[in-house]
Amino acid sequence: MKTVNKYQSFAEHLFEDKHVRKHGMMLVKYGFKGAAKRVNPVAIYVDAALSVITAFNAYFDYARAREVTNQLLAQNKQIEAELRSQLEIMQIKFETALAQGDERIKELSDKVKLSELQMKNFVEQIGKQIIIAKAIQTSIRQERESGCNFKQLQDLQRNLDHYLRSCLVILMENVE
């Protein structure tokens, strides 16, 4: 507990306190015996009673201030505990967000790698389909030159065109 002195020195206390001045002046003026004869006993009892009441008031003010201080300390401890727990929660959320971010980055990189592999595979498949289509086109051209059935050649050409359109549709859907 911290105490605060009302007077900085004993000499200041002698000059500033009204009770010391009152009784001190009586002692100086009349001496100890003369002061005892001049002082009214009732006044001494009343002065003592007032001093006791003042002491009780000071004690009650002190007790009230101490209770307020204890309540403030309890609230301070509670706030510190809440802030500590909030800090721990924020730290956990931060770590979770970092872990989720790392997981998302890994997932996206995996998707990009998979997408690159799929695109590479897709390009290879389209290349093979084009080679097949060219081979069919070459076969149809040779059959035309050799003079085969015109109706069958038209059906083959129509099927080849349909096949090429299907390849182009697949290519357009996957490229976009």
VEXRONU-653090 format. One line per field, with one value per residue (C-alpha): residue number from 1; residue in three letters; x, y, z. Coordinates in steps of 0.1 Angstrom, whole numbers, plus 5000, padded with zeros to 4 digits. Layout:
N
pos: [NUM, ...]
code: [ala, ...]
xx: [X, ...]
yy: [Y, ...]
zz: [Z, ...]
This chain:
176
pos: [1, 2, 3, 4, 5, 6, 7, 8, 9, 10, 11, 12, 13, 14, 15, 16, 17, 18, 19, 20, 21, 22, 23, 24, 25, 26, 27, 28, 29, 30, 31, 32, 33, 34, 35, 36, 37, 38, 39, 40, 41, 42, 43, 44, 45, 46, 47, 48, 49, 50, 51, 52, 53, 54, 55, 56, 57, 58, 59, 60, 61, 62, 63, 64, 65, 66, 67, 68, 69, 70, 71, 72, 73, 74, 75, 76, 77, 78, 79, 80, 81, 82, 83, 84, 85, 86, 87, 88, 89, 90, 91, 92, 93, 94, 95, 96, 97, 98, 99, 100, 101, 102, 103, 104, 105, 106, 107, 108, 109, 110, 111, 112, 113, 114, 115, 116, 117, 118, 119, 120, 121, 122, 123, 124, 125, 126, 127, 128, 129, 130, 131, 132, 133, 134, 135, 136, 137, 138, 139, 140, 141, 142, 143, 144, 145, 146, 147, 148, 149, 150, 151, 152, 153, 154, 155, 156, 157, 158, 159, 160, 161, 162, 163, 164, 165, 166, 167, 168, 169, 170, 171, 172, 173, 174, 175, 176]
code: [met, lys, thr, val, asn, lys, tyr, gln, ser, phe, ala, glu, his, leu, phe, glu, asp, lys, his, val, arg, lys, his, gly, met, met, leu, val, lys, tyr, gly, phe, lys, gly, ala, ala, lys, arg, val, asn, pro, val, ala, ile, tyr, val, asp, ala, ala, leu, ser, val, ile, thr, ala, phe, asn, ala, tyr, phe, asp, tyr, ala, arg, ala, arg, glu, val, thr, asn, gln, leu, leu, ala, gln, asn, lys, gln, ile, glu, ala, glu, leu, arg, ser, gln, leu, glu, ile, met, gln, ile, lys, phe, glu, thr, ala, leu, ala, gln, gly, asp, glu, arg, ile, lys, glu, leu, ser, asp, lys, val, lys, leu, ser, glu, leu, gln, met, lys, asn, phe, val, glu, gln, ile, gly, lys, gln, ile, ile, ile, ala, lys, ala, ile, gln, thr, ser, ile, arg, gln, glu, arg, glu, ser, gly, cys, asn, phe, lys, gln, leu, gln, asp, leu, gln, arg, asn, leu, asp, his, tyr, leu, arg, ser, cys, leu, val, ile, leu, met, glu, asn, val, glu]
xx: [5000, 5013, 5009, 5010, 5021, 4998, 5027, 5062, 5080, 5073, 5078, 5051, 5028, 5032, 5024, 4996, 4975, 4948, 4946, 4984, 4982, 4952, 4966, 5002, 4993, 4976, 5007, 5029, 5006, 4996, 5021, 5011, 4994, 4978, 4966, 4951, 4932, 4920, 4908, 4873, 4871, 4839, 4858, 4885, 4860, 4842, 4875, 4886, 4852, 4855, 4890, 4877, 4849, 4874, 4896, 4866, 4857, 4893, 4893, 4860, 4872, 4904, 4883, 4860, 4890, 4907, 4875, 4873, 4910, 4904, 4874, 4896, 4924, 4899, 4885, 4920, 4929, 4897, 4904, 4940, 4928, 4902, 4929, 4953, 4926, 4917, 4954, 4956, 4925, 4939, 4972, 4954, 4933, 4964, 4981, 4950, 4948, 4984, 4979, 4948, 4967, 4995, 4970, 4952, 4985, 4994, 4960, 4962, 4997, 4985, 4956, 4979, 5002, 4973, 4958, 4991, 4993, 4957, 4964, 4995, 4976, 4947, 4970, 4986, 4951, 4940, 4972, 4965, 4929, 4942, 4966, 4937, 4915, 4943, 4947, 4910, 4910, 4939, 4921, 4889, 4909, 4926, 4892, 4878, 4907, 4903, 4866, 4847, 4810, 4801, 4774, 4797, 4823, 4798, 4788, 4824, 4831, 4800, 4811, 4847, 4832, 4811, 4841, 4862, 4834, 4832, 4870, 4868, 4839, 4858, 4889, 4870, 4853, 4886, 4906, 4882]
yy: [5000, 5035, 5062, 5099, 5122, 5152, 5174, 5172, 5179, 5181, 5219, 5223, 5201, 5224, 5255, 5241, 5218, 5239, 5217, 5220, 5257, 5261, 5240, 5251, 5288, 5280, 5262, 5291, 5317, 5301, 5272, 5237, 5245, 5277, 5260, 5232, 5258, 5278, 5248, 5238, 5200, 5198, 5214, 5189, 5160, 5175, 5181, 5145, 5132, 5153, 5139, 5103, 5110, 5124, 5093, 5070, 5090, 5088, 5050, 5045, 5066, 5045, 5013, 5025, 5034, 5001, 4982, 5002, 4994, 4957, 4957, 4975, 4950, 4921, 4937, 4943, 4906, 4896, 4918, 4905, 4869, 4877, 4895, 4866, 4841, 4864, 4866, 4828, 4825, 4850, 4831, 4798, 4815, 4829, 4796, 4779, 4806, 4800, 4762, 4767, 4790, 4766, 4738, 4759, 4768, 4731, 4721, 4748, 4737, 4701, 4712, 4731, 4702, 4679, 4704, 4706, 4668, 4666, 4693, 4675, 4642, 4660, 4675, 4641, 4626, 4653, 4649, 4611, 4619, 4643, 4616, 4591, 4617, 4624, 4587, 4583, 4614, 4599, 4565, 4582, 4602, 4570, 4553, 4582, 4580, 4543, 4548, 4531, 4533, 4570, 4566, 4548, 4575, 4602, 4584, 4580, 4617, 4626, 4604, 4619, 4654, 4645, 4630, 4662, 4684, 4663, 4666, 4704, 4707, 4687, 4708, 4741, 4730, 4719, 4748, 4774]
zz: [5000, 4992, 5018, 5011, 5039, 5044, 5055, 5041, 5074, 5111, 5111, 5084, 5104, 5134, 5114, 5092, 5115, 5132, 5163, 5169, 5165, 5188, 5216, 5210, 5214, 5247, 5259, 5249, 5264, 5297, 5301, 5309, 5342, 5330, 5299, 5319, 5340, 5310, 5289, 5293, 5298, 5278, 5249, 5252, 5251, 5221, 5204, 5211, 5199, 5167, 5162, 5167, 5142, 5117, 5122, 5116, 5084, 5072, 5079, 5061, 5031, 5031, 5033, 5005, 4983, 4991, 4980, 4948, 4942, 4948, 4924, 4898, 4903, 4899, 4867, 4855, 4860, 4843, 4813, 4811, 4811, 4784, 4763, 4768, 4757, 4727, 4718, 4719, 4697, 4672, 4671, 4665, 4638, 4622, 4622, 4608, 4580, 4571, 4570, 4549, 4526, 4522, 4515, 4489, 4472, 4471, 4458, 4430, 4420, 4419, 4397, 4374, 4371, 4364, 4340, 4322, 4320, 4308, 4282, 4270, 4268, 4251, 4225, 4219, 4214, 4191, 4171, 4168, 4157, 4131, 4118, 4116, 4098, 4073, 4067, 4061, 4038, 4019, 4016, 4004, 3978, 3966, 3964, 3944, 3919, 3916, 3907, 3935, 3943, 3944, 3971, 3995, 3990, 3998, 4030, 4039, 4032, 4053, 4082, 4079, 4080, 4111, 4127, 4121, 4134, 4165, 4170, 4165, 4190, 4216, 4209, 4213, 4246, 4262, 4250, 4265]
